[in-house]
Amino acid sequence: MKRIVALLVLALVFVAALALGSQNGQTVVFNYLLARGEFSLAALLGLFFGLGFVVGWVVFAFLLLRLKLENRALGRSVRRQSRELDAMHRPEAAKE
């Protein structure tokens, strides 16, 4: 439920930014590596906002995947050590 509300708020902020940006018809000159071009300020800001959002999610997904893999490896290690510990205690219980 929290995720749905967060996505809804994000979508509303993005729509509000688009609505406000559409009222700004100013064009700006943007120099990039190989060329330069004139773009609407609102379109340029929207493009970079979207690119930043996508790059942020890609980095987040990479870090989350790494943590999940590490968690899985640690879980296997804990299960293995637990089995070893149980095997060490069983002969003692049988002697008594």
N, C-alpha and C positions, 0 to 999 in steps of 0.2 A: 504494500500500500504506500509506503514511504517513497518508493521508486516512482510510482505513478504520479504522486503529487510533485515530486522533484522534477520529473520530465514535463509535467504540465506547466509548472512555474517557468522552467527554462524555455518552453515553447512560447509562453505568453511574453516573456522578455524579448525573445527573438522577433516575434510579430510586432511588438511595440517599437523595437528598434527599426524594423523595416518600415513601419508606418511613419515614424519620425524622419527616417532617412529619405523616404520618397519625397518629402516636402523640400529637401535640399537638392536643388538641381545644379549646384556648383560643380564644375569640372576641374580636375587637377592634372598636372603633368606628372607621370610616374616613370622614373628612369629605372629600368631593370637591366640585367647583365648585357644583353645583346641589342636592345632597342629601347625606345621610349614611346609612351602613348598617353593619350588623354582619356581619362576615365571619370565617370561620375564619382564623387566623393562617397556617396552612400554605397554604391556598388563595390568600390574598393574596400571600404570598411567592412562590409558584409562578407566579402571574399576572404579577407584576412581573419575575421572572426571565425568563419567556418573552417578555414585551414588550421587555425589554432585549436579549435575544438577537436578536429579530427586527429591532429598530432598529439594532443593531450590524451585522447582515448587510446591511441596506439601505444603510447608510452605506458599508460596505466595497464593496458592489457598485457604487455610484455612483462611488467613487474608482477602482476597478478599471476601469470602463468609460471614465472620463476618461483614465486612463493608456494604455489600449489605443488609444483614438482618437488620442492624442498620438503614440504610438509608430508608428502607421500613417502619420500625416502626416510624421513625421520620416523614416521609411523611404522614402516617396515622394520627399522632398527629397534624400535621399542618392542614390537611383537617378538622379534628374534631374541632379544635379551630377556624378555619375560618368559619365553619358553625355556631358555637356558637356566634361568633362576628357578623355575618350577622343577626342572630336571635335577638340579642340585639339591633341592629340599626333599624330594621324594625318597631317596635312599635313607635319609635320616629318619623319616617317619616310619619306614618299614622296619628299622632296627629296634625301635622302642616297642 
